[in-house]
């Protein structure tokens, strides 16, 4: 497998940690990976390399502001932080790397960012691979995030996350506080869905502790070509809990999208 080329890019006035895996086969769409709410480049582990090797695509990974080794978060996140990532930051990242019509691979918050971008710029995306995306806030999600808050305070969770973030406290509280903010209860991105034109592969674990199938059903009801995949014995992170199945489904989707170009 090709190893990622690590670097940094100045985007939206901040320094973002990046990694690039060059394509093995020319002419294929680039896959851009958008991590979860507590994610970073490092937390993807070897899945981007495996995805690049399986598909032949170039793969770009980056840690968003406040994550990994990117610029540290200052203050609190606004309710519309995912909208800013989709409408300002992601377009700037794609321009910086001269990437056109990528396949966006988004996990959790990253999946939501991918959906907003695809609704905001429907002609600029070749396809979406979504793991456990959110389009509205469920009580289950809020309850699980509240439990994680207590685990962070009382267990070794902070120590386990520290290997993935330069300042784990800033990263954790930046994510946890906004999701538990009462104002966030009304967060909803369903209005973006009807504008999406590209095919979508939506993957969720049957044991996902942060969301239900209602999220995927809402996406499928509003978009023209969404395939839903539910994985048994799988929680919120299919690329970790069911890596082989997720890789195969994703590779098949990439191949189909490439044939449509």
N, C-alpha and C positions, 0 to 999 in steps of 0.2 A: 504494500500500500504506500502511496505517496504521502509524505509527511507535510503538514501545513507550514507555509511560510508565515511566520509571526511578524507583526508590525503594529504601527499606530497610524491613525488618520485623524486630522483635525476636521471635525464635523460639527456644525451648529455652535461654534465657539468652544468646543470641548474636545478632549483627546480620547478617542475611542480605541480600545484594543481590538486588533483585527487578526484574522488568519485566513490564508488563501491556499487552496489546493488546486493546482493547475489541471485543466481537462486532459484526459487521455485520448479523447476522441473529439476532433474539431467539429464545429457546427451544431453541437447540442446546446440546449439552454443551460445557463448557469443556475445552480441552486443556491439560494441565499437563506441561511438559517437564522431564525429569530427565537431566542431562548425564552424560557419561562420567567415568572416573576422573581424567583430567587436564583435564576440561572446566570451563566457566563460561558465564555468559550470553553473553559476547562471542564465545566459540568456536563458538557456534551460527551466528554471522554473520547472514545475512539469511534463513535458513531459517524461523524462527518467523513472520516477517512474510509470507513466501510461503505458508506453511501457513494462516495466518489469512485471507489474501486469497482463497485457493483454496477454503476450507471455509466461511467466514463465521463461524467459531467465535471466541469469546474465547480468548486464549492467555496462560497465565501461565508465566513462566520465572524461575528463581532459581538463584543460585550457592550450593552447599552450603557448610557450615562448612569453612573452610580453602581455599576456592576463590574465584577472581575478586576482587571487592572486599569479600567477606564477612569476618567475624572471622577473624583468622589462627589457623592450627592451633597448638595448644600441646601439646607432647609427641608421642607416637606414637599411631597409630590402633590400636584393639583389633581382634581378629579379627572380632568381631560388629558392626563399624561400619555395615555396610549394614542389618543388622537394626534398629539404633537409628534410622537414617534412615527406615526404612519404618514402624516401629511407634510412634515418638515424634515425629520432626521433621515428616514429611510430613502426618500428621493435624493437627498444630498449624498448619502452613502453610495447609491447606485450611480450617480453622476461621477463621483470621485473615482470609482473603479470601472467606469465606462461599461456598465452592465445594462443591457436592454432586454426587456421582456423576460425576466427571470421566472423560475419556479420558486415560490416562497414556501419554505418549510418552517411552520410556526408551531411552537409548543405553548399551550396555555395562554398567558399574556401575549406571547409571540404570535399565536394563532389569531388572536383578536386584532393585533396590529396588522397582520397580513390581510385580514378581512376588510379592515378600514381602508387600507391602501388600495385593495382591489376594487372597492366601491368608489373610492375617490378618483382613481385612475384606471378605469376598466380596460383600456386598451394597452396598458403598460405591463400586464402580467400574463404569462403563458399558462400558469396553473398554480394551484394552492394545495399543499399537503398540510393538513391541520391535525395536530394532536391535542385533544382535550381543549378546544377553544371555548371561550366565553363570549356570548352575545348579549347576555343580561345577567343580573346577579340573582343567584339562588340562595335560599336559606341554608342549604347544605354547605355551600361554599363558605359563607360567612361563619357558620358554626365550626367548620374545619380550620379556618384561618384563626379563629379565636383559640382553638385548642393548640395550634402551633405556637401561638403567642405564649401560652403557659409552658409548653415544652421548651421553648427557647430560654425561658427564665429559670427552669428547674432541672434541665438535663444537659447532656453534652452536645446538643444540637449545634450550638454556636461553634464549638470546637471542630465539628465535622464540616461545617460550612466554611470555616476560615481558610481552608486550602483552596477555595474557589474564588475568594474575594479579598481585595486589598484591605478593606475596612468592613468586616462582616456586620458590625452593629449598624452602620449607616445603611448598608444594603437591606438588612432584614427589616429594620423599623421603617425605612422608606416604603417598602412593599406592604408590610403588615398594617401600618397606621392608616394608609389610604383605603385599603380594602375594608377596614373596620370603621372608617369614618361614616357616620350616619348619612352624610350627603351622597356617598358612593352607592347607596342602596338603589338609587334611581338611574345609575349608569346603564346605558343600553345602546347597542350599535346595530340593531335590526334594520334601521332606516338605510344603512349602507348596502344591505344584501341584494336588493332588487336590481342594483346597477351592475352587479358582478356578472361577467360574461364567460370567464374562463372555467374549465373543469376543476372540480374540487375532489380531493380524497380526504375524507374526515374520519379519523381514527380515534377511538376511545376505549379505555379499559372498562370492563363490566364492573370492576370494583373501584372505580374512580371515586376517591373521597372528596373531590373538589367540584364535581359537576355530574349532571345526569344526561341521559340521552336526549332530553328536551332541547339541549343546546344544538345538537346535530340535526334534530328534526326541524328546528326553526331555520337552520341554514338550508337544508334540503328543500323546504317548502317555498323558499324565496329565490332560489337560484336554479339555473337551467340544467346543470349537470353535476350533481353531487352524489358521490358514492360513499355510503356509510359502512364502516368496518368496526364491529365490536369484538374485542379480544377478551377471552376468558382468562382468569387468573392474572389479571392485569389491573394496576392502579392508574394513577394520574400520569405516569411517564411510560407510554408504550415502547419508546426506543430503548428503555432500560429493562422494563419488566418482560417485554416480549420482543426482544431486539430482532430476532430472525424473521418473525412474521411481519414486523413493521418494515424491515429492510426489503423483504420480497414484495410486499404490497406497494411500497414507495417506488421501487425499481420498475415494477410493471406500469405504474402510473406515469413515471418519467418517460418510459419508452413510448407509451401511447401519445403523450403530449408532443414528444419530438416528432412523431410521425404526422401530426397535425400541422406542423409549422410549414 
